[in-house]
Amino acid sequence: MRSCRAAEAAGAGRIELCADPGAGGVTPSWGLIQFALEQISIPVFPMIRPRGGNFIYDADELAVMKKDILKCRELGCMGIATGVQLADNRIDTDTLARLVEWAGPMEVTCHKVFDRAPDALEALNAVMKAGCKRILTSGLAPTAVEGAEVIRMLTAAAGPHLKIMAGGGVRSANIAALVAGAGAHEYHTSAIVSSDGQYLSDENEISTIVRYLNT
């Protein structure tokens, strides 16, 4: 919750809420989701990911994800972040469409499972077909700065109904270069500047990024 409060105080527009950031983020508890909604006024999008590792899920895991999605809707979340892949790393369009259906009317962000895909445009079309409203991506590269050219291409190809959100190593030190290179609709940052292992977002770091984006 310290990171959520820091994000809100710094002027962030939305929070992607997850547990176990060391594993890349997994589904937070229902208690944490409800507490965040009670404490934070900006939209909270919980991550729906039952475990770390890959994004290939069996029937039991999908059943758990459905329960989590329905609970998020019941609690009043405005959206979720999730994603699924096939064994060849392509987006699992059919399963993603089911997740979107379960989530309605909440918005669905396709998280960085997107960056595991072998082809960016094919993945974009798959996510659009599934009905997601947003893609979080580093342009299939380790960081958004490195993938800026692909992010710009995706932003141009996305059309008016799908937002491209650049994420992955986004910091105040590179936000100007990233905006110039990527031209994304939105930008995502963990704003973690400390290596103490607590995974806490830095309010000053978020504020600096927000101020730049609002100028």
URQUIKA-V70301 format. One record per run of one state. SS is the DSSP state (~ for helix, > for strand, _ for the rest). FROM is the first residue (numbers start at 1). TO is the last residue. If there is no record, write none. Layout:
SS_FROM_TO ; SS_FROM_TO
This chain:
__1_1 ; ~_2_10 ; __11_13 ; >_14_17 ; __18_18 ; >_19_19 ; __20_20 ; ~_21_23 ; __24_25 ; >_26_26 ; __27_29 ; ~_30_39 ; __40_42 ; >_43_47 ; __48_58 ; ~_59_75 ; __76_78 ; >_79_82 ; __83_84 ; >_85_85 ; __86_90 ; >_91_91 ; __92_92 ; ~_93_103 ; __104_106 ; >_107_110 ; __111_111 ; ~_112_116 ; __117_119 ; ~_120_130 ; __131_133 ; >_134_137 ; __138_147 ; ~_148_158 ; __159_162 ; >_163_167 ; __168_174 ; ~_175_182 ; __183_185 ; >_186_188 ; __189_202 ; ~_203_213 ; __214_215
